[in-house]
Amino acid sequence: MAAKTDYSSMSIADLQALSDEVSAALEAKKDERRQELLKELEALGGSPKSATRRTADEGTGTTRPKPGAKYRSKKSPDVTWTGRGALPNWLKAEMEETGETDKEAFRIAA
């Protein structure tokens, strides 16, 4: 291992350059190790495709459809709620105004 360096006496530019060098060296080591592991995997009969991880951008390939609205405002028909999560403020207010005690009075007919 290298001798200890006094980083506090280095300029910001020097520290940034050192950081860039270290980052590049780490990436090179990671790539080197990845290649070694892929060769070992191939020697064992595995495929590199099965060993790679999906990135966040690739996702899982499946998405769920948005849930449909189950409840509609009587005042403003364009205001709806899926029935998931907390009771929305508009529904609470309309229930108080109309004297309804059950949200089912606002359910959209199927």
C-alpha positions, 0 to 999 in steps of 0.5 A: 500500500502507498504511503499516507498523503496529506490531502489537506495541503493539496489544492482543490484542482489537485484533489479533483485530479486525484479523484478522477485518477482513482475513479478511472483505476477503480473502473478498470479494475472492475472491468478486469474482474468482470471479464475474469468472472465471465470467463469462469462462468463460460467455463462452467457452462453458463451464459453471460446473458443470464449473468447480467443485471438489468439496469433501472432504465430497462425495467422489468418489461411489465407495467400495470394499468392505472386503476379505474375510478370508482367514485365520482363527485356529484358537484363536479363529475370530472373529479374522481377517486379510485378508492385507494388510499385515504378518503380525498378531501373533496369526498369528505366535504361533499359527504358532510354537505349532503349528510351522506354517511357512506362513500358508496353513495358516490360510487360510479355505476358499473 
